[in-house]
Amino acid sequence: TSNEKFRSIQYELLTARTELEQTNEKLNLINEEQATNRLTIASLRTEIHGWQERHSMLVQIRNKQEQQYFNVLTVCSEKSTKI
């Protein structure tokens, strides 16, 4: 009967609507997760940049110390040859 067809169509529409709402909820969760991931990536990039700057600074300090050490060795070597 037409009443049964109507109820069947109503049920199908309700089922489709429920599936659509569930899909939207999943998409919202995925979007939130992606936003969180983007923030995490940005934070990690900032942290990596900071570590790279510290590493560069430490390399400069080490190079300066090595140069000072070799300067001291050169001065000591020159003094010992004069003696």
C-alpha distances in whole Angstrom, upper triangle without the diagonal:
4,5,5,6,9,10,11,12,14,15,17,18,20,21,23,24,26,27,29,30,32,33,35,36,38,39,40,42,43,45,47,48,49,51,53,54,55,57,58,59,61,63,64,65,67,69,69,71,73,74,75,77,79,80,81,83,84,85,87,89,90,91,93,95,95,97,99,100,101,103,105,106,107,109,110,111,113,115,116,117,120,121
4,5,5,6,9,10,10,12,14,15,16,18,20,21,22,24,25,26,28,30,31,32,34,36,37,38,40,41,43,44,46,47,49,50,52,53,55,56,57,59,61,62,63,65,67,67,69,71,72,73,75,77,78,79,81,83,83,85,87,88,89,92,93,94,95,97,98,100,101,103,104,105,108,109,109,111,113,114,115,118,119
4,5,5,6,9,10,10,12,14,15,16,18,20,21,22,24,25,27,28,30,31,33,34,36,37,39,40,41,43,45,46,47,49,50,52,54,55,56,58,59,61,62,64,65,66,68,70,71,72,74,76,77,78,80,81,83,85,86,87,88,91,92,93,95,96,97,99,101,102,103,105,107,108,109,111,112,113,115,117,118
4,5,5,6,9,10,10,12,14,15,16,18,20,21,22,24,25,27,28,30,31,33,34,36,37,39,40,42,43,44,46,48,49,50,52,53,55,56,58,59,61,63,64,65,67,69,70,71,73,74,75,77,79,80,81,83,85,85,87,89,90,91,93,95,95,97,99,100,101,103,105,106,107,109,111,111,113,115,116
4,5,5,6,8,10,10,12,14,15,16,18,20,21,22,24,26,27,28,30,31,32,34,36,37,38,40,42,43,44,46,47,49,51,52,53,55,56,58,59,61,62,63,65,67,68,69,71,73,73,75,77,78,79,81,83,83,85,87,88,89,91,93,94,95,97,99,99,101,103,104,105,107,109,110,111,113,115
4,5,5,6,9,10,10,12,14,15,16,18,20,21,22,24,25,27,28,30,31,32,34,36,37,39,40,41,43,45,46,47,49,51,52,53,55,56,57,59,61,62,63,65,67,68,70,71,72,74,76,77,78,80,82,82,84,86,87,88,90,92,93,94,96,98,98,100,102,103,104,106,108,109,110,112,114
4,5,5,6,9,10,10,12,14,15,16,18,20,21,22,24,25,27,28,30,31,33,34,36,37,39,40,42,43,45,46,48,49,50,52,54,55,56,58,59,60,62,64,65,66,68,70,71,72,74,75,77,79,80,81,83,85,86,87,89,90,91,93,95,96,97,99,101,102,103,105,106,107,109,111,112
4,5,5,6,9,10,10,12,14,15,16,18,20,21,22,24,26,27,28,30,32,33,34,36,37,39,40,42,43,45,46,48,49,51,52,53,55,57,58,59,61,63,64,65,67,68,69,71,73,74,75,77,79,79,81,83,84,85,87,89,89,91,93,94,95,97,99,100,101,103,105,105,107,109,110
4,5,5,6,9,10,10,12,14,15,16,18,20,21,22,24,25,26,28,30,31,32,34,36,37,38,40,41,43,45,46,47,49,50,52,53,55,56,57,59,61,62,63,65,67,67,69,71,72,73,75,77,78,79,81,82,83,85,87,88,89,91,93,94,95,97,98,99,101,103,104,105,107,109
4,5,5,6,9,10,10,12,14,15,16,18,20,21,22,24,25,27,29,30,31,33,34,36,37,39,40,41,43,45,46,47,49,50,52,54,55,56,58,60,61,62,64,66,66,68,70,71,72,74,76,77,78,80,81,82,84,86,87,88,90,92,93,94,96,97,98,100,102,103,104,107,108
4,5,5,6,8,10,10,12,14,15,16,18,20,21,22,24,26,27,28,30,31,33,34,36,37,39,40,42,43,44,46,48,49,50,52,54,55,57,58,59,61,63,64,65,67,69,70,71,73,74,75,77,79,80,81,83,85,85,87,89,90,91,93,95,96,97,99,101,101,103,105,106
4,5,5,6,8,10,10,12,14,15,16,18,20,21,22,24,26,27,28,30,31,32,34,36,37,38,40,42,43,44,46,47,49,51,52,53,55,57,57,59,61,62,63,65,67,68,69,71,72,73,75,77,78,79,81,83,83,85,87,88,89,91,93,94,95,97,99,99,101,103,104
4,5,5,6,9,10,10,12,14,15,16,18,20,21,22,24,25,26,28,30,31,32,34,35,37,39,40,41,43,45,46,47,49,50,51,53,55,56,57,59,61,62,63,65,66,67,69,71,72,73,75,77,78,79,81,82,84,86,87,88,89,92,93,94,96,97,98,100,102,103
4,5,5,6,9,10,10,12,14,15,16,18,20,21,23,24,25,27,29,30,31,33,34,36,37,39,40,42,43,45,46,48,49,50,52,54,55,56,58,60,61,62,64,65,66,69,70,71,72,74,76,77,79,80,81,83,85,86,87,89,91,92,93,95,96,97,99,101,102
4,5,5,6,9,10,11,12,14,15,17,18,20,21,22,24,26,27,28,30,32,33,34,36,37,39,40,42,43,45,47,48,49,51,52,53,55,57,58,59,61,63,64,65,67,68,69,71,73,74,75,77,79,79,81,83,84,85,87,89,90,91,93,94,95,97,99,100
4,5,5,6,9,10,10,12,14,15,16,18,20,21,22,24,25,26,28,30,31,32,34,36,37,38,40,41,43,45,46,47,49,51,52,53,55,56,57,59,61,62,63,65,67,67,69,71,72,73,75,77,78,79,81,82,83,85,87,88,89,91,93,94,95,97,99
4,5,5,6,9,10,10,12,14,15,16,18,20,21,22,24,25,27,28,30,31,33,34,36,37,39,40,41,43,45,46,47,49,50,52,54,55,56,58,60,61,62,64,65,66,68,70,71,72,74,76,77,78,80,82,82,84,86,87,88,90,92,93,94,96,98
4,5,5,6,9,10,11,12,14,15,17,18,20,21,23,24,26,27,28,30,32,33,34,36,37,39,40,42,43,44,46,48,49,50,52,54,55,56,58,59,61,63,64,65,67,69,70,71,73,74,75,77,79,80,81,83,85,86,87,89,90,91,93,95,96
4,5,5,6,9,10,10,12,14,15,16,18,20,21,22,24,26,27,28,30,31,32,34,36,37,38,40,42,42,44,46,47,48,51,52,53,54,56,57,58,61,62,63,64,67,68,69,71,72,73,75,77,78,79,80,83,84,84,87,88,89,91,93,94
4,5,5,6,9,10,10,12,14,15,16,18,20,21,22,24,25,27,28,30,31,33,34,36,37,39,40,41,43,45,46,47,49,51,51,53,55,56,57,59,61,62,63,65,66,67,69,71,72,73,75,77,78,79,81,82,83,85,87,88,89,92,93
4,5,5,6,9,10,10,12,14,15,16,18,20,21,22,24,25,27,28,30,31,33,34,36,37,39,40,42,43,45,46,48,49,50,52,54,55,56,58,60,61,62,64,65,66,68,70,71,73,74,76,77,78,80,81,82,84,86,87,89,91,92
4,5,5,6,9,10,11,12,14,15,16,18,20,21,22,24,26,27,28,30,31,33,34,36,37,38,40,42,43,44,46,48,49,50,52,53,54,57,58,59,60,63,64,65,67,68,69,71,73,74,75,77,79,79,80,83,84,85,87,89,90
4,5,5,6,9,10,10,12,14,15,16,18,20,21,22,24,25,26,28,30,31,32,34,36,37,38,40,41,42,45,46,47,48,51,52,53,55,56,57,59,61,62,63,65,67,67,69,71,72,73,75,77,78,79,81,83,83,85,87,88
4,5,5,6,9,10,10,12,14,15,16,18,20,21,22,24,25,27,28,30,31,33,34,35,37,39,40,41,43,45,46,47,49,50,52,54,55,56,58,60,61,62,64,65,66,68,70,71,72,74,76,77,78,80,82,83,84,86,88
4,5,5,6,9,10,11,12,14,15,17,18,20,21,22,24,26,27,28,30,32,33,34,36,38,39,40,42,43,44,46,48,49,50,52,54,55,56,58,59,61,63,64,65,67,68,70,71,73,74,75,77,79,80,81,83,85,86
4,5,5,6,9,10,10,12,14,15,16,18,20,21,22,24,26,26,28,30,31,32,34,36,37,38,40,42,42,44,46,47,48,50,52,53,54,56,57,58,60,62,63,64,66,68,69,70,72,73,74,76,78,79,80,83,84
4,5,5,6,9,10,10,12,14,15,16,18,20,21,22,24,25,26,28,30,31,32,34,36,37,39,40,41,43,45,46,47,49,51,51,53,55,56,57,59,61,62,63,65,67,67,69,71,72,73,75,77,78,79,81,83
4,5,5,6,9,10,10,12,14,15,17,18,20,21,23,24,26,27,29,30,31,33,34,36,38,39,40,42,44,45,46,48,49,51,52,54,55,56,58,60,61,62,64,66,67,68,70,71,72,74,76,77,79,81,82
4,5,5,6,9,10,10,12,14,15,16,18,20,21,22,24,26,27,28,30,31,33,34,36,37,38,40,42,43,44,46,48,49,50,52,53,54,56,58,59,60,62,64,65,66,68,69,70,72,74,75,77,79,80
4,5,5,6,9,10,10,12,14,15,16,18,20,21,22,24,25,26,28,30,31,32,34,36,36,38,40,41,42,44,46,47,48,50,51,52,54,56,57,58,60,62,63,64,66,67,68,70,72,73,75,77,78
4,5,5,6,9,10,10,12,14,15,16,18,20,21,23,24,25,27,29,30,31,33,35,36,37,39,40,41,43,45,46,47,49,51,52,54,55,56,58,59,61,62,64,66,67,68,70,71,72,74,76,78
4,5,5,6,9,10,11,12,14,15,17,18,20,21,23,24,26,27,29,30,32,33,34,36,38,39,40,42,43,45,46,48,49,51,52,54,55,57,58,60,61,63,64,65,67,69,70,71,73,75,76
4,5,5,6,9,10,10,12,14,15,16,18,20,21,22,24,26,27,28,30,31,32,34,36,37,38,40,42,42,44,46,47,48,50,52,53,54,56,58,59,60,62,63,64,66,68,69,71,73,74
4,5,5,6,9,10,10,12,14,15,16,18,20,20,22,24,25,26,28,30,31,32,34,36,37,39,40,41,43,45,46,47,49,50,51,53,55,56,57,59,61,62,63,65,67,68,69,71,73
4,5,5,6,9,10,11,12,14,15,17,18,20,21,23,24,26,27,29,30,32,33,35,36,38,39,40,42,44,45,46,48,50,51,52,54,55,57,58,60,61,62,64,66,67,69,70,72
4,5,5,6,9,10,10,12,14,15,16,18,20,21,22,24,26,27,28,30,32,33,34,36,37,39,40,42,43,44,46,48,49,51,52,54,55,57,58,59,61,63,64,65,67,69,70
4,5,5,6,9,10,10,12,14,15,16,18,20,21,22,24,25,26,28,30,31,32,34,36,37,38,40,41,42,44,46,47,48,50,52,53,54,56,57,58,60,62,63,65,67,68
4,5,5,6,9,10,10,12,14,15,16,18,20,21,23,24,25,27,29,30,31,33,35,36,37,39,40,42,43,45,46,47,49,51,52,53,55,57,58,59,61,62,64,66,67
4,5,5,6,9,10,11,12,14,15,17,18,20,21,23,24,26,27,29,30,32,33,34,36,38,39,40,42,44,45,46,48,49,51,52,54,55,56,58,60,61,63,64,66
4,5,5,6,9,10,10,12,14,15,16,18,20,21,22,24,26,27,28,30,31,32,34,36,37,38,40,42,43,44,46,47,49,50,52,53,54,56,58,59,61,63,64
4,5,5,6,9,10,10,12,14,15,16,18,20,21,22,24,25,26,28,30,31,32,34,36,37,38,40,41,43,44,46,47,49,51,52,53,55,56,57,59,61,62
4,5,5,6,9,10,11,12,14,15,17,19,20,21,23,24,26,27,29,30,31,33,35,36,37,39,40,42,43,45,46,48,49,51,52,54,55,57,58,60,62
4,5,5,6,9,10,11,12,14,15,17,18,20,21,23,24,26,27,29,30,32,33,34,36,38,39,41,42,43,45,46,48,49,51,52,54,55,57,59,60
4,5,5,6,8,10,10,12,14,15,16,18,20,21,22,24,25,26,28,30,31,32,34,36,37,38,40,41,43,44,46,47,48,50,52,53,55,57,58
4,5,5,6,9,10,10,12,14,15,16,18,20,21,22,24,25,27,28,30,31,33,34,36,37,39,40,42,43,45,46,47,49,51,52,53,55,57
4,5,5,6,9,10,11,12,14,15,17,18,20,21,23,24,26,27,29,30,32,33,35,36,37,39,41,42,44,45,46,48,49,51,52,54,56
4,5,5,6,9,10,11,12,14,15,16,18,20,21,22,24,26,27,28,30,31,33,34,36,37,39,40,42,43,44,46,48,49,51,52,54
4,5,5,6,9,10,10,12,14,15,16,18,20,21,22,24,25,26,28,30,31,33,34,36,37,38,40,41,43,44,46,47,49,51,52
4,5,5,6,9,10,10,12,14,15,17,18,20,21,23,24,26,27,29,30,31,33,35,36,37,39,40,42,43,45,46,48,49,51
4,5,5,6,9,10,11,12,14,15,17,18,20,21,23,24,26,27,28,30,32,33,35,36,37,39,40,42,43,45,46,48,50
4,5,5,6,8,10,10,12,14,15,16,18,20,21,22,24,25,26,28,30,31,32,34,36,37,38,40,42,43,44,46,48
4,5,5,6,9,10,10,12,14,15,16,18,20,21,22,24,25,27,28,30,31,33,34,36,37,39,40,42,43,45,47
4,5,5,6,9,10,11,12,14,15,17,18,20,21,23,24,26,27,29,30,31,33,35,36,37,39,40,42,44,45
4,5,5,6,9,10,10,12,14,15,16,18,20,21,22,24,25,27,28,30,31,33,34,36,37,39,40,42,43
4,5,5,6,9,10,10,12,14,15,16,18,20,21,22,24,25,27,28,30,31,32,34,36,37,39,40,42
4,5,5,6,9,10,11,12,14,15,16,18,20,21,22,24,26,27,29,30,31,33,35,36,37,39,41
4,5,5,6,9,10,11,12,14,15,17,18,20,21,23,24,26,27,29,30,31,33,34,36,38,39
4,5,5,6,8,10,10,12,14,15,16,18,20,21,22,24,25,27,28,30,31,32,34,36,37
4,5,5,6,9,10,10,12,14,15,16,18,20,21,22,24,25,26,28,30,31,33,34,36
4,5,5,6,9,10,10,12,14,15,16,18,20,21,22,24,25,27,28,30,31,33,35
4,5,5,6,9,10,10,12,14,15,16,18,20,21,22,24,26,27,28,30,32,33
4,5,5,6,9,10,10,12,14,15,16,18,20,21,22,24,26,27,28,30,32
4,5,5,6,9,10,11,12,14,15,16,18,20,21,22,24,25,27,29,30
4,5,5,6,9,10,10,12,14,15,16,18,20,21,22,24,26,27,29
4,5,5,6,9,10,10,12,14,15,16,18,20,21,22,24,26,27
4,5,5,6,8,10,10,12,14,15,16,18,20,21,22,24,26
4,5,5,6,9,10,10,12,14,15,16,18,20,21,23,24
4,5,5,6,9,10,10,12,14,15,16,18,20,21,23
4,5,5,6,9,10,11,12,14,15,16,18,20,21
4,5,5,6,9,10,10,12,14,15,16,18,20
4,5,5,6,9,10,10,12,14,15,17,19
4,5,5,6,8,10,10,12,14,15,17
4,5,5,6,8,10,10,12,14,15
4,5,5,6,9,10,11,12,14
4,5,5,6,9,10,11,13
4,5,5,6,9,10,11
4,5,5,6,9,10
4,6,5,6,9
4,5,5,6
4,5,5
4,5
4
